[in-house]
Amino acid sequence: MTHSAWSILFGAIGLLPMCANADVVISSAQTWDVTCTGGLCAPTAADAVLNVNDLENLLASGNLEVTTTGGGGVQAGNIDVDAAASWSVTNTLSLDAYNSIAFSKTVSVKGSGGLSLVTNDGGGGGTLSFGLKGNVAFANLSSVLTINGMAYTLENSISALASAISANPGGNYALAADYDAAGDGTYNNTPIRTTVTGTVEGLGNTISKLSVKIVKGNNPLKQYGLFGELGRGGTIASLKMTGYKIDVPVHQGMFHVYYGAGGMVGLNAGLLFDDHASGVLHTKSGGGGLVGQNAGTIANSSSDARVSGPTGGGGLVFDNYGEITESYATGAVSGGDNSIVGGLVAFDDGGVSNSYAAGEALGGSNSEVGGLDGSENAASSAYSAGHVKAAAGSRVGGFAGEGSNNTANCYWDTTTSGTDQGTGNDENTGITGLTDKQFKAGLPSGFDPTIWAESAKINNGLPYLIGNPPK
């Protein structure tokens, strides 16, 4: 399944499916229950380990395929890359998984070797993911990368990526390695302005220190961020941004209808999957730490960006018309008088599921401020834990500034939020207040234990997403 096809899957079921099969793990542990012969490593049991040094030695002498399907009916589910690996020869590593492939460490293709990744080979619902610490780095842009049979063009800078997308918006592109944008100086416009209708695969790599300060009139579409717009059918996956600074000091048009300012994407009508952003966003007309306006799907993504502006903002998204699932925001969000502020979303006109917010949400007078949503439409299996506060005449809720009755299994932390009021307009159906101690005593009722977990050492003891854990 390609990234672009995932949007259909997410729209149908609203969450990432979990695989019941055991995994083939590439790690520093000793190889066991794996046989390697003729350039093929296959499991002899559903739960198996391939030592990373063994993998590198095999790659040094020829192409190598690692599969989850063994002889005698042996079938593992996923391939987990849990140890750093590298090779300098021209050989190709192929990872072929029944369901998913997940990287939690760095894989470095130092020579002109290639990489082939296949998910859902016999299975279904599998994904390619890199989380917060995994990535694949290519030293040579002529190396061959294929994902599920599709060839990807490797690019190593923002300008190269922008040029390639401009020439072919529907192409498949991958960021070859981490990129430090400090040397680019400050952009006075959205760096990638062509609407993306193909796929941009970040491979878990990071674009750091992007600086953008919009000059009025430079972008008539009023969509600001690293990318202006991700179009319908397009995908941005496994891309990370750190230390960005985006300033949109001009007010252009009706911000909640025509305007989008986000750290990564101004307007999303496609799929963002496994994307993560941190930095500082200031916009006069409202913005989101990851996305300005969302009319598509955001899954397994996060932001800890600090968002501010006189009209408010959202920790992850400013205006949501689409779906947000298995995602979170932890950055502080603030607005002025008459602002809309939400720890996750400012305006929610779509739906939020299996998501949470933990950042502070502050507003001026006559504002709508909520720990999760400023103005909430529909939410399920979600919670907020950030402090909320606003000046006189405001609607302030631990969960939503203005709530609805279209909620189920939703919660707010009455201790950390500083309020025992779930919504600012007293619409509390489906929303329950829990003390911090109650939150940490076990998963709240209605939270699926295949999606959510708790640990005293993770997320300050509060519930976290198994498939999208915090730092």
C-alpha positions, 0 to 999 in steps of 0.5 A: 500500500502506498502512502497515498492509499493510506488516506482511504484506510484512515478515512474508513477506520479512523486509526492505525491497525495493530498487527498480532504477528510477532516481528523480525527485529534487526538489532544488536542482539545475537541472531536467532530463528533466522536463516540466511542463504543465497542473499535471503534472510528469512525467519524460522519462527514468527519471533526472530532476530537478525544481528545488525553486524551479520546483516552488514557482513552479508551486504558487503558481499552482495544484495540482501533481502530480509523477509518476514515469510519463512519456510514451513508456513512461518509468518512474522508480521513486521520488520523492526530496525532497532539498531543503526546499520550502514554499508558503503558498497553498491549493493541493495538492501531489501526489506519485505514485510507482511505488514509494517516496517518501522525504523527506530535507529539510523540506516546509512547508505554511505556509498551508491547502494540502494534500498527497497522497502515493501509493506503489506506483502500478503498482509494489510493495514501495514505502514512505513514509519520512522517515529522520532528517532529513526531515519534513512540517510543517503550519501549519493543522490543517484542511489536507488530507493523504491517503496512498494515498487515505486521509485523515489527521486532523492533530494538533499535541500529545500531548494532542490525539493521545491524545484523538483515539485515545481517541475512535476507536482505528482512525482515521488520524492524523498529527503536524502538526509538531514538538512540544516536550513540556517544557511538558506537565510530567511525566506520572505515567502513559502519555500515550496509553493507548488501544490504537492499531489504526489508523495514527499517521503521524509525517511525520518530525516529532519529539516532544522532551523527554517526561517520564514518571514512573509512579506505582504503580497508575496503569496496570493494563495495565503498559505504559509509554511514549509509547504504551501499546500498538500493537494488531494491525493498527495502525501507528506510522510515521516518528515521532521522539522526542528527549530523553525521560526515562521512569522506571518505579520500581515493579515490577509482575508478571512483567516478561518476560510481563506487562510492557512499558516502552519509550521509544515503545511499551510493547507492540507487536503491530502495525508500527513503521516508520521510527521513531527514539528517543533519551533515558533510560529507567530501569525496575525491571522491564526496558525497551527504548529504543524498545519494551518488548515486541515481538510484531509487526514493527519495521523500519527503526527505531533507538534511541540511548537509554540504558537502565538498571534492576536487571533489565536491558534492551535498547537497542531492545527488552526482550522480542522475540517478533516480528520486528526487521529493518533496525534498530539501537541505539547507546545504553548498556544496564546492569543489576544482579545477575541481569540480562538485558542486550542491546545490541539486545534483552534477551530474543529469543524471535522473530527479528532480521535485518539489524540491529546494536548498537553500545552498551555492555552492562553487567551485575552478577553472575550475569547474561546480557550480550550485545553484540546479545542478552542471550538470543538465539533466532534471528538472521541477517545481524546484528552487534554492536560494543559493549563488553560486561562483567559481574561474577562468575558471568555469561554474557558474549558479544560477540554474545549472553549465551546463544546458540543454534544458530539463527544465520547470518552473524552477527558481533561485533567482537572489538576493541571488545567486549573479548572473543573469546567470541561467546556466554556459553554457547559456542553459536557456530554461525553467529557469527564474531568479526572484529577492528575492522580486518577489519570495516572492510575490507569487508562481512562474508560473507553481508551483502547489498550491496543492504541493507548498505554501508560508508564510512569517513565513516559509522558509524565505518567499520562496516557500516551499513544503506543504507535506515536510515543512522545520524546 
